[in-house]
Each structure stands twice: as C-alpha cells, then as structure tokens.
Amino acid sequence: MKQVFGLPLFLVLAAGLVLAVLASCSSKEANPSMDKPNPTLPTLTLTSGSVKVEVEVADEELERNRGLMFRKTLEDGKGMLFVFDKDERVAFWMKNTSLPLSIAYLGADGTIYQILDLVPFSEEARPSERSVRYALEVPQGWFCRVGLGVGSKFEMPLKR
C-alpha cells in the first residue's frame, strides 16, 4: 500500500478533501454570494410629519453593495435605508435590480437633499450632488405620492 508522510494514501486524500470542503464553506460565509438578495435585514420606521416608511437598514458594506438587487417586489411604504459611517458623496446604480425605484440622498439630520428616479438594470452611476449620510430607496414615485420633496426631513433614530 502506497504511503505519504507515513500514512496510507487514502487517509491523506480523505484529509485533503475534508480540508478543502471546510475551506470552501468558510469562504462562502466570509463572501456571501452576490447573486442573491440580501438576507432579511433589521428594520425600522422613519417618520416625516404624518408620513411613515418601514425600511430595511443596510449599514454594512456588503449589505449596501447588494442593496435591493434580485428583489422581485417592494411594497409602497417600504424601502431600504443605506447608512454610511460619515458624510460622503455616494453614487448608486441599478445593476441586477428589476424594480423601478426612487432614491433620496439625506443629510445626517434626515433632510432630503436630492431625489432621483432610477431605471431598472441601469449601470449608470447616479451620484449625490453633495456629501450625505444616508440614501433611501423606495418604489418609484413614492416621495411624490406622499408629498415629500427636497427639504423635507425624516426623524433619524440612528446616530453615527
């Protein structure tokens, strides 16, 4: 029987296979697949006057990068809040996103600085005009339907 390192070859091969499987599993956890929607994220409700929107909070880089990609539906009154560690200029695109969305770029105090409509699947970057702390994506036209615009302000329960 052939031996490697004083062990039967089949044991060395089996140990190698086990190590390969373990490495594969741990790398998938460290780098989750980018071809699936975000797992369920924590939610909170944002309020501006009498208007409320329930949002999933994407505050980690991977969550922000994936955003609403691969989602099939997004109800009116729901959205995703992208939270950044500091005020910065940001840009969003719609790669792998089939939903027509509107995005509002918000200051740290929750003030809407800019609202843009986004085109499904577009890879055109849509930058903020100024540094922002948050971006809020909702179904396209929602801001107009509920009477919010540039200058409207959300109460921000998050503090960074």
Secondary structure, DSSP 8 states (H G I E B T S, - for coil): --EETTEEHHHHHHHHHHHHHHHHHHHHHHS--TTS------EEEEEETTEEEEEEEE-SHHHHHHTTTT-----TTEEEEEEEEEEE--EE--TT--S-EEEEEE-TTSBEEEEEEE-TT----EE-SS-EEEEEEEETTHHHHHT--TT-B-B-----
